Amino acid sequence: MTDLPKSRDSEPHTTARWVKVFGLVALVAVLLVVVMMLAGRGEHGPGRHTPGGNTSEGSTH
């Protein structure tokens, strides 16, 4: 008797390579954002976009 080729249904389910790569890239991006936020020491907000860090309401842009 000849051996029949295996059907795809008999193989265990595996995740596609592009899904794994996309997940890895997303994880690296999230980790990069977290590291940047921690390394920034809280220097974010409206004062970051004004010269000299002046955040008073009377300042002009």
PARO-503104 format. One record per residue: y, z, x of N, C-alpha, C in turn. Coordinates in steps of 0.02 Angstrom, whole numbers, plus 50000, padded with zeros to 5 digits. Layout:
// residues N
YZXYZXYZX/...
***
This chain:
// residues 61
499415000050041500005000050000500635000050044/501134996550022501744996250061502205002050041/502575004450090503045009850075503665006950043/503865009949989504485007949956505075011249989/505645007949992506235011150021506445017149979/506705022150013506925028149979507535026549935/507545029549878508135028649835508685033449858/509295031849843509855036049864509845042849828/509515043149770509495049349733509055054649767/508595052549809508155057249842508485060549903/509035057749927509385060649984509805066549962/509875071550005510305077249987511045074949985/511415078149942512125076349934512515078549996/512885073950025513315075550082514025073450067/514495076850098515195075150088515375069050130/515765064650101515975058650137516405060550197/516375056450248516735057750310517485057950299/517755053450256518475053350246518705059650210/518285062750169518465068950136518515074650187/518035074750233518045079850286518665079050330/518835072850349519415071550391520055073550355/520115071650290520705073450252520775080950246/520235084550234520255091750230520455094950296/520205092250351520395094950417521135093750431/521385087850415522105086350426522535090950382/522335092050320522705096550276522705103650302/522135106050327522095112750354522535113550416/522535108550460522955108850519523695108850499/523875104850449524575104650426524795111450398/524375114550359524535121150331524595126350386/524145126250433524185130950489524815129850530/525005123650540525615122050578526235124850542/526265124050477526825126650439526855134250443/526285137550438526265144850443526495147150511/526255143950564526455145850632527205144750641/527475139250615528195137850621528595143150584/528365145250526528725150350488528715157050525/528145158750554528095165150591528495164850655/528505159250689528865158550752529615158050740/529835156150680530545155450666530905161950659/530545167550654530835174250649531335174850592/531215171450537531645172150479532295168450483/532375163850528533005160150536533005154150489/532955155350425532985149950377533465151850322/533695147050285534175148350232534805144250241/535305145450200535915141350201536315141950266/536285147550300536655148450363536405143950418/535825141450412535535137050463535875130250464/536185128450408536485121750402537235121750410/537535127550423538255127850433538405129350507/538945126750533539115128150603539245135550614/538945138350665539055145350681538675150150637/538285147750590537905152150546538335155650494/538925153050481539385156250433539135154750363/538965160050325538715159150257539195161750205/539825163050224540305165650175540465160150125/540645162250064540755157450011541375153250021/541845155450061542455151750072542405146350125/541825145750158541765140850211541685133850182/541935128950220541855122050199541305118750239/541015113850211540445110550242540665104550280/
***
